[in-house]
Amino acid sequence: MTRRRDFEKISEVIGNAGCIAVAGHLHPDGDCAGSVLALSAYLKKEFPGIPVDTYLEEMPSCFDYLPGMEGIKSEDDGGSPDLLFLLDTSAPDRVGAAPGILARAKRVVLIDHHISNPGFGDLNVIEPDKSSASEVLYTLLDPEKIDLSCASALYTGIVHDSGIFRYSCTGPETLRIAADLISRGVPFTRIIEKTFEERSYTETRILGEALRTARLFAGGRAVISSVTRETMLHFGAEKRDVDGVVAELRKTAGCEAAVFLYPADTGYKASLRSRSFLDVSKVAALFGGGGHIHAAGCSMDMDLAEAENLLMKAVEEALVRSDENADDMRKDAVGL
């Protein structure tokens, strides 16, 4: 995996910035929220004379414990920062809350771990071998200056993108960093309980509906489910109420891949997950999306039936190609 590191520490890039902005991607997840709020907390403490604005779209209430939630700007206010930090954002069109700020900022610093990221900042730190943007960010901070608020946000990001340290993106350094954050007093058990295990009544109901209508495809090697706009309205659900559905689908025995679709502004949004070998980021890329090997997403500007059919076909073909590649590797290994 290609790594790009244009600087070593956050302090190197502050310069004479008079105002700073920190932002993340559309529909922020745990890593996006954690890395953005961790950096915001760090900058406000280390550079108290520089105003720091934080931009994030609305997040699930389970993240309310994160530092700086009360000061978040969820809409574009026309700000033109001297320095913009973008966290966990793989492409220019993925900037959330204040998409126009990318063009207005005088300098852009990009911190990410998506393998598909082309490096569109003035300065970039992109490390696809890291578990999360939060893990990348940790390496850019002075460890002695990470307080409990910052540490809790970093831990949140790492634990979410690593799937509580279960995904293959988890490395020895991931665990060492997590141990360091825990040693600072991070309430790690409560973070996991609150953000992974607790569900609102609406989340429970919409999850039940999605699981009820799930169906297997690709010879039982993949599972797909979806919720319609009408279903969302019936349950009074919002986008944040379906965030955990695809992870539950992924647990289906015998399935390598899981696909979940839910309504977007136009058409549907698809979330894809894989268990071990399938690179779902390549599937998502077929439809203009991207992400990680085991977690990716894309937008489908079409009706639900067409979107489901296209995704099922693409996933099934990807599984067949993976089988063929595995067969070729076995033949090479035995000299056939």
C-alpha positions as CSV (number, residue, x, y, z in Angstrom):
1,M,0.0,0.0,0.0
2,T,1.3,3.4,-1.0
3,R,1.9,5.7,2.0
4,R,2.3,9.5,1.6
5,R,3.6,11.6,4.5
6,D,4.3,15.3,3.7
7,F,5.0,16.2,7.3
8,E,5.7,14.6,10.6
9,K,3.9,16.7,13.3
10,I,0.8,19.0,13.3
11,S,2.9,21.8,14.8
12,E,5.0,22.0,11.6
13,V,2.1,23.1,9.5
14,I,0.4,25.7,11.7
15,G,2.7,28.5,10.6
16,N,1.1,32.0,11.0
17,A,-2.4,30.8,10.4
18,G,-4.9,33.4,11.8
19,C,-7.9,31.0,11.7
20,I,-8.2,27.2,11.4
21,A,-11.0,24.9,10.3
22,V,-11.3,21.2,10.9
23,A,-13.8,19.1,8.9
24,G,-14.6,15.6,7.9
25,H,-16.7,13.6,5.3
26,L,-20.3,13.3,4.6
27,H,-22.4,11.3,7.0
28,P,-19.7,11.2,9.7
29,D,-19.0,7.8,11.3
30,G,-17.1,7.1,14.5
31,D,-13.6,7.6,12.9
32,C,-14.6,10.8,11.1
33,A,-16.2,12.3,14.3
34,G,-13.4,11.0,16.5
35,S,-10.5,12.3,14.4
36,V,-12.2,15.7,13.7
37,L,-13.1,16.3,17.3
38,A,-9.8,15.0,18.6
39,L,-7.8,17.4,16.4
40,S,-10.1,20.3,17.3
41,A,-9.6,19.7,21.0
42,Y,-5.9,19.4,20.5
43,L,-5.6,22.6,18.5
44,K,-7.7,24.7,20.9
45,K,-5.5,23.6,23.8
46,E,-2.2,24.0,22.1
47,F,-2.9,27.1,20.1
48,P,-5.4,29.1,22.3
49,G,-4.8,32.3,20.4
50,I,-6.0,30.8,17.0
51,P,-9.8,30.5,16.4
52,V,-10.7,26.9,15.5
53,D,-14.0,26.1,13.7
54,T,-15.3,22.5,13.6
55,Y,-17.5,21.4,10.7
56,L,-19.5,18.1,10.9
57,E,-22.9,17.0,9.8
58,E,-25.3,15.8,12.4
59,M,-24.2,12.6,14.1
60,P,-26.0,9.9,16.1
61,S,-26.7,10.8,19.7
62,C,-24.4,8.0,20.9
63,F,-21.4,10.3,20.1
64,D,-22.7,13.1,22.4
65,Y,-19.9,12.4,24.9
66,L,-17.2,13.5,22.4
67,P,-15.4,16.8,23.2
68,G,-16.6,20.0,21.5
69,M,-20.0,18.7,20.3
70,E,-21.6,21.9,21.5
71,G,-19.5,24.1,19.2
72,I,-19.9,22.1,15.9
73,K,-21.1,23.9,12.8
74,S,-23.3,21.6,10.8
75,E,-23.8,24.0,7.8
76,D,-21.6,26.1,5.6
77,D,-21.2,29.5,7.1
78,G,-19.0,30.9,4.3
79,G,-15.8,30.7,6.4
80,S,-12.5,31.2,4.6
81,P,-9.8,29.7,6.9
82,D,-6.1,30.2,6.5
83,L,-5.7,26.5,7.2
84,L,-8.2,23.7,6.7
85,F,-7.6,20.2,8.2
86,L,-9.6,17.5,6.4
87,L,-9.9,14.2,8.3
88,D,-11.0,10.8,6.9
89,T,-12.1,12.3,3.6
90,S,-11.2,10.3,0.6
91,A,-12.2,12.7,-2.2
92,P,-13.1,16.4,-2.7
93,D,-16.8,15.6,-3.3
94,R,-16.9,13.8,0.1
95,V,-16.5,16.9,2.2
96,G,-19.4,17.2,4.5
97,A,-21.2,20.1,6.3
98,A,-19.2,22.8,4.5
99,P,-18.2,21.5,1.1
100,G,-17.4,25.0,-0.2
101,I,-14.7,25.5,2.4
102,L,-12.3,23.3,0.4
103,A,-12.2,25.9,-2.3
104,R,-12.1,28.9,0.1
105,A,-9.3,27.7,2.4
106,K,-5.9,29.2,1.7
107,R,-4.2,25.9,2.6
108,V,-5.5,22.4,2.9
109,V,-4.0,19.6,5.1
110,L,-5.4,16.2,4.4
111,I,-5.1,13.3,7.0
112,D,-6.6,10.0,5.9
113,H,-6.2,6.2,5.5
114,H,-8.3,5.5,2.4
115,I,-6.4,3.6,-0.2
116,S,-8.4,5.3,-2.9
117,N,-7.4,8.8,-1.8
118,P,-5.5,10.6,-4.5
119,G,-4.0,13.2,-2.1
120,F,-5.9,16.4,-3.0
121,G,-4.5,18.6,-0.2
122,D,-1.6,21.0,-0.3
123,L,-0.1,18.8,2.4
124,N,-1.1,15.1,2.7
125,V,-0.6,12.3,5.2
126,I,-2.3,9.2,3.7
127,E,-1.5,5.9,5.3
128,P,-3.7,3.0,4.0
129,D,-2.0,0.5,6.3
130,K,-3.4,2.2,9.4
131,S,-6.7,1.2,11.0
132,S,-8.3,4.6,10.9
133,A,-7.7,8.3,10.3
134,S,-7.6,8.6,14.1
135,E,-4.6,6.3,14.2
136,V,-2.9,8.3,11.6
137,L,-3.7,11.5,13.5
138,Y,-2.3,10.1,16.8
139,T,1.1,9.8,15.1
140,L,1.1,13.5,14.2
141,L,0.4,14.7,17.7
142,D,2.8,15.3,20.6
143,P,1.9,12.4,22.9
144,E,2.7,14.5,26.0
145,K,0.0,17.0,24.9
146,I,-2.9,14.5,24.4
147,D,-5.4,15.1,27.2
148,L,-8.3,12.9,28.2
149,S,-10.8,14.6,25.9
150,C,-8.5,14.2,22.9
151,A,-7.6,10.7,23.9
152,S,-11.3,9.7,24.2
153,A,-12.0,11.0,20.7
154,L,-9.0,9.2,19.2
155,Y,-10.0,5.9,20.9
156,T,-13.5,6.3,19.5
157,G,-12.2,6.6,16.0
158,I,-9.8,3.7,16.2
159,V,-12.3,1.3,17.9
160,H,-14.9,2.1,15.3
161,D,-12.9,1.7,12.1
162,S,-11.2,-1.4,13.5
163,G,-14.5,-3.0,14.4
164,I,-13.4,-3.2,18.1
165,F,-10.0,-4.5,16.9
166,R,-11.6,-7.4,14.9
167,Y,-11.0,-6.2,11.3
168,S,-7.8,-7.0,9.4
169,C,-6.8,-3.3,9.4
170,T,-5.9,-3.8,13.1
171,G,-2.2,-4.0,13.5
172,P,0.2,-4.3,16.4
173,E,0.7,-0.5,16.4
174,T,-3.1,-0.1,16.6
175,L,-3.2,-2.0,19.8
176,R,-0.2,-0.2,21.2
177,I,-1.8,3.2,20.5
178,A,-5.1,2.0,22.1
179,A,-3.3,0.8,25.2
180,D,-1.6,4.2,25.5
181,L,-5.0,6.0,25.2
182,I,-6.5,3.7,27.8
183,S,-3.6,4.4,30.1
184,R,-4.7,8.1,30.0
185,G,-8.0,7.2,31.6
186,V,-10.2,6.7,28.5
187,P,-13.5,5.0,29.6
188,F,-13.1,2.3,26.9
189,T,-15.8,-0.1,28.1
190,R,-18.4,2.7,28.3
191,I,-17.4,4.0,24.8
192,I,-17.9,0.5,23.3
193,E,-21.2,-0.1,25.2
194,K,-22.6,3.3,24.2
195,T,-21.6,3.4,20.6
196,F,-21.8,-0.3,19.6
197,E,-24.3,-2.0,21.9
198,E,-26.9,0.6,22.8
199,R,-29.7,1.3,20.3
200,S,-32.6,3.6,20.3
201,Y,-36.1,2.2,19.9
202,T,-36.2,3.4,16.4
203,E,-32.9,1.8,15.5
204,T,-34.1,-1.5,17.0
205,R,-37.3,-1.4,14.9
206,I,-35.6,-0.4,11.6
207,L,-32.9,-3.0,12.1
208,G,-35.6,-5.7,12.7
209,E,-37.3,-4.7,9.5
210,A,-34.0,-4.8,7.5
211,L,-33.2,-8.3,8.9
212,R,-36.7,-9.5,8.2
213,T,-36.4,-8.6,4.5
214,A,-32.8,-9.7,4.1
215,R,-32.1,-12.3,1.4
216,L,-29.2,-14.4,0.2
217,F,-27.6,-14.2,-3.3
218,A,-24.5,-15.4,-5.0
219,G,-25.2,-19.0,-4.0
220,G,-25.6,-18.0,-0.4
221,R,-22.2,-16.3,-0.2
222,A,-23.7,-12.8,0.1
223,V,-26.7,-11.1,1.7
224,I,-28.6,-8.0,0.8
225,S,-31.3,-5.9,2.4
226,S,-32.8,-2.5,2.0
227,V,-35.3,0.0,3.4
228,T,-37.5,2.2,1.3
229,R,-38.3,5.8,1.8
230,E,-41.8,4.7,2.9
231,T,-40.4,2.3,5.5
232,M,-38.1,5.1,6.9
233,L,-41.2,7.4,7.2
234,H,-43.3,4.6,8.8
235,F,-40.7,4.1,11.6
236,G,-39.8,7.8,11.9
237,A,-36.2,6.8,11.1
238,E,-33.3,9.0,9.9
239,K,-30.1,8.1,8.2
240,R,-28.3,7.8,11.5
241,D,-30.8,5.1,12.6
242,V,-29.6,2.7,9.9
243,D,-25.9,3.1,10.3
244,G,-25.4,-0.2,12.1
245,V,-27.5,-2.4,9.8
246,V,-24.9,-3.5,7.4
247,A,-22.6,-4.6,10.2
248,E,-25.4,-6.9,11.5
249,L,-25.9,-8.3,8.0
250,R,-22.2,-9.0,7.8
251,K,-22.6,-11.5,10.6
252,T,-24.7,-13.9,8.5
253,A,-23.0,-17.3,8.6
254,G,-21.5,-18.4,5.2
255,C,-21.6,-14.9,3.7
256,E,-18.5,-13.2,2.5
257,A,-20.3,-10.0,1.6
258,A,-23.2,-7.9,2.9
259,V,-25.0,-5.1,1.0
260,F,-27.5,-2.6,2.5
261,L,-29.3,0.2,0.7
262,Y,-31.2,3.1,2.2
263,P,-32.7,6.3,0.8
264,A,-30.5,9.3,-0.1
265,D,-31.4,12.7,-1.3
266,T,-31.7,11.2,-4.8
267,G,-31.8,7.5,-5.3
268,Y,-30.2,5.3,-2.7
269,K,-27.0,5.0,-0.7
270,A,-25.3,1.5,-0.6
271,S,-23.1,0.3,2.2
272,L,-20.9,-2.8,1.5
273,R,-19.0,-5.0,3.9
274,S,-16.9,-8.1,3.5
275,R,-15.7,-10.7,5.9
276,S,-12.2,-11.8,4.8
277,F,-11.0,-11.7,1.2
278,L,-13.4,-9.7,-1.0
279,D,-12.3,-6.1,-1.8
280,V,-15.7,-4.2,-1.7
281,S,-14.0,-0.9,-2.4
282,K,-13.5,-2.2,-6.0
283,V,-17.2,-3.0,-6.2
284,A,-18.1,0.5,-4.9
285,A,-15.7,2.1,-7.3
286,L,-17.8,0.7,-10.2
287,F,-20.6,3.0,-9.1
288,G,-18.4,6.1,-8.3
289,G,-17.9,5.2,-4.7
290,G,-14.9,3.9,-2.7
291,G,-13.7,3.1,0.8
292,H,-11.7,0.3,2.3
293,I,-11.2,-3.4,1.4
294,H,-13.7,-4.6,3.9
295,A,-16.0,-1.5,4.2
296,A,-17.1,0.7,1.3
297,G,-20.0,2.7,0.0
298,C,-21.5,4.3,-3.1
299,S,-24.5,6.3,-4.2
300,M,-27.0,4.8,-6.7
301,D,-29.1,7.5,-8.4
302,M,-31.8,5.1,-9.6
303,D,-34.8,3.2,-8.3
304,L,-34.2,0.6,-5.6
305,A,-34.8,-2.5,-7.7
306,E,-32.3,-1.5,-10.3
307,A,-29.7,-0.6,-7.7
308,E,-30.1,-3.9,-5.9
309,N,-29.8,-5.8,-9.2
310,L,-26.7,-4.0,-10.3
311,L,-25.0,-4.4,-6.9
312,M,-25.9,-8.1,-6.6
313,K,-24.4,-8.7,-10.1
314,A,-21.3,-6.8,-9.3
315,V,-20.7,-8.6,-6.0
316,E,-21.3,-12.0,-7.5
317,E,-18.9,-11.2,-10.3
318,A,-16.3,-10.0,-7.8
319,L,-16.7,-13.3,-5.9
320,V,-16.2,-15.3,-9.0
321,R,-13.1,-13.4,-9.9
322,S,-11.7,-13.9,-6.4
323,D,-12.3,-17.7,-6.8
324,E,-10.5,-17.7,-10.1
325,N,-7.6,-15.8,-8.7
326,A,-7.4,-18.2,-5.7
327,D,-7.4,-21.1,-8.2
328,D,-4.6,-19.6,-10.2
329,M,-2.5,-19.0,-7.0
330,R,-3.0,-22.7,-6.0
331,K,-2.0,-23.9,-9.4
332,D,1.1,-21.7,-9.3
333,A,2.0,-23.0,-5.9
334,V,2.0,-26.7,-7.1
335,G,3.6,-25.9,-10.4
336,L,0.6,-26.7,-12.6
